[in-house]
Amino acid sequence: MILNVPLPCPCSLDVVFLYTSIPIQEAIDNTVGKIEHSTFHLSRLDVAELLNVTLTNMYFIFEDRIFRQTEGLPMGSSTSGILAILFMDKLEQIALSSHRFISPYKRYVDDIYLQTANEEKANEFQDTMNGLHPRLKFELEKPTASPEGLFLSLLDFKVTITTNGESSFEFYKKPAKKPLFVHHQSALPKCSKTNFIRNERRRIQQRCSTQITSNKHDRDFDKILRLNGYPERTINETKHLQKHQRYPQIQTKEWHYLKIPFISDRLNRKITGIFKRENIPVRIAHKSYTLRQALSHNTTERKCNRPNCPIADTNLCLQRNTVYQLTCKACGEYYIGCTTRFLHDRTKEQLANDNSQHHRNNNHNIEVKVITRENDPVNLRLHEAYYIRKYKPGLNSREECAELNDLLF
């Protein structure tokens, strides 16, 4: 934790490994104690039990060995952040109740910014914080002197206390940080890259207390954009307000999202334009596809151990999240379905189903083929409906075809 104390002399306090230093049971008791009334039909006991199950069953792998974390809040857990914030809230209320000279006081998780009268008062506040819990220790960092006064950097801003006691703030970036940004040629929608730039400009403006420093850091950011391939036209466009939308905004609170791979901005505009003109509350969302996904692959050979597996190809029968096709080799008729489980499990169920009399009459002489794969269950179902409508398989029942047709259209 960093605790900044701009007096005429700003300082900072730092505690290492906040999450793993907080006892699990204390964090649970503190969180449950702050629940005044529940709006999601869970009692305090229910919340405590859920947190206990979540936080006491965290595992990680180190050097091919699996370990169970027994102390502290687990790093990376979605619940650890809010529990740590609430735990710090309890400590700071106790500390501030006995230090009335501190103003202002701001905290982000475990990073604290405050102003106090002098360095002696800062040392006293550090001693108070260190005495609140035996497992949390704060380290004091002294400010750096400059011709303008004393300054201290914290998170993404720097505060300067001038010689006349006035404080000023500006955007701060560590010197070691490389001038990297989302490249202009990245396979992302143009609107996403534009929003990234606008958000960064807004962050710079919010951290600077004067327009002069804001303009200075904005020009530095322009240089970073040029290094990452952005043309001057795009750089200048992001400095102005966004243009009004071509189509009126649909008045609805319930949006539906069409998740598709990113192909081009032109295709996105065409699809979005169709939905807006027809007043259909649908927005486009793009599937994430990282470099790791593109380069990584499982080199471990998988073997099927199922007795009497209906699929001879091991690589095929162990596939999941697929739209598949079962073709009768005797007559050429076929069935199309989808499954999130191993393909050989679904195939065996299909062959044993009462509706599969056709396959039994032909001694299960079938050919199995994967049409497409999709990890999202909703999109998988939509793919199934699309291919059934496209190919009209003869072995799918009319009721099933009608149901999927309603799902798609």
Secondary structure, 3 states (H helix, E strand, C coil): CEEECCCCCCCEEECCCHHHHCCHHHHHHHHHHCCCCCCCCCCHHHHHHHHHHHHCCCEEEECCEEEECCCCCCCCCCCHHHHHHHHHHHHHHHHHHCCCCCCCEEEECCEEEECCCCHHHHHHHHHHHHCCCCCCCCEEECCEEECCEEEEEECCEEEEEECCCCEEEEECCCCCCCCCCCCCCCCCCHHHHHHHHHHHHHHHHHHCCCHHHHHHHHHHHHHHHHHCCCCHHHHHHCCCCCCCCCCCCCCCCCCEEEEECCCCHHHHHHHHHHHHHCCCCEEEEECCCCHHHHHCCCCCCCCCCCCCCCCCCHHHHCCCCEEEEEEECCCCCEEEEEECCCHHHHHHHHHHCHHHHHHHHCCCCEEEEEEEECCCHHHHHHHHHHHHHHHCCCCCCHHHHHHHHHHHC
